[in-house]
Amino acid sequence: MPVVTRKAPPASPLQRFRAWSEKMLIEAAQLDLARKYPGTTAAPIRRGALHAVVRTVFVTGYRLTPAPLRRWVLRRLLIRREQRWSSA
């Protein structure tokens, strides 16, 4: 009998960081497209100055990090090992 819950369990810190970092990278990509093709997209959502500074620092650090190092970190942090099932 399956277990059914009404509410999703709370996200782990790693899941929250992943959601936050993906949001920052998507916003940066949208701003880049809006600058490259003016007048073709909706205006980006205005956020506070602190948000803009954090996004700028995070995205700049992400873009300056070499690809092999980025892949290594993502593999260590965000990808879990496959499950091993026993043949019972």
C-alpha positions as CSV (number, residue, x, y, z in Angstrom):
1,M,0.0,0.0,0.0
2,P,1.6,3.3,-1.0
3,V,2.1,6.1,1.5
4,V,0.4,9.3,0.6
5,T,1.2,12.6,2.2
6,R,-0.8,15.8,1.8
7,K,2.2,18.1,2.0
8,A,5.6,17.9,0.4
9,P,8.5,17.3,2.9
10,P,10.7,20.3,3.6
11,A,13.5,20.9,1.1
12,S,17.0,20.1,2.2
13,P,19.6,22.9,2.2
14,L,21.1,21.4,-0.9
15,Q,17.8,21.4,-2.8
16,R,17.2,25.0,-1.7
17,F,20.7,26.1,-2.9
18,R,20.1,24.3,-6.2
19,A,16.7,26.0,-6.8
20,W,18.2,29.4,-5.8
21,S,21.3,29.0,-8.1
22,E,19.2,27.9,-11.0
23,K,16.9,30.9,-10.5
24,M,19.9,33.3,-10.5
25,L,21.4,31.8,-13.7
26,I,18.0,31.9,-15.5
27,E,17.5,35.5,-14.6
28,A,21.0,36.4,-15.8
29,A,20.3,34.6,-19.1
30,Q,17.0,36.5,-19.5
31,L,18.7,39.8,-18.9
32,D,21.4,38.9,-21.5
33,L,18.7,38.1,-24.1
34,A,16.8,41.3,-23.3
35,R,20.1,43.3,-23.8
36,K,20.9,41.4,-27.0
37,Y,17.4,41.8,-28.5
38,P,15.9,45.0,-27.2
39,G,12.1,45.4,-27.6
40,T,11.5,41.7,-28.2
41,T,11.0,40.5,-24.6
42,A,9.0,41.6,-21.6
43,A,10.8,43.9,-19.1
44,P,12.6,41.8,-16.4
45,I,11.1,41.9,-12.9
46,R,12.7,44.6,-10.8
47,R,14.2,43.4,-7.6
48,G,16.1,45.0,-4.8
49,A,19.7,46.2,-5.0
50,L,20.9,43.4,-2.8
51,H,19.4,40.8,-5.1
52,A,21.1,42.4,-8.1
53,V,24.5,42.5,-6.3
54,V,24.2,38.8,-5.2
55,R,23.1,37.7,-8.7
56,T,26.0,39.6,-10.3
57,V,28.6,38.2,-7.9
58,F,27.2,34.6,-8.2
59,V,26.8,34.6,-12.0
60,T,30.2,36.2,-12.5
61,G,31.8,33.6,-10.3
62,Y,30.0,30.8,-12.1
63,R,31.0,32.1,-15.5
64,L,34.6,32.5,-14.5
65,T,34.9,29.1,-13.0
66,P,36.5,26.6,-15.5
67,A,34.1,24.1,-16.9
68,P,35.9,21.0,-15.5
69,L,35.8,22.4,-12.0
70,R,32.1,23.3,-12.3
71,R,31.3,19.8,-13.5
72,W,33.3,18.3,-10.6
73,V,31.5,20.4,-8.0
74,L,28.1,19.7,-9.5
75,R,28.8,16.0,-9.6
76,R,29.9,16.1,-5.9
77,L,27.0,18.3,-4.7
78,L,24.0,17.7,-6.8
79,I,24.0,14.2,-8.3
80,R,23.3,11.3,-6.1
81,R,24.6,7.8,-6.7
82,E,22.3,5.3,-8.3
83,Q,20.5,2.9,-5.9
84,R,21.6,-0.7,-5.7
85,W,18.7,-3.0,-5.6
86,S,19.2,-6.5,-4.2
87,S,17.5,-9.3,-6.0
88,A,15.4,-10.7,-3.2
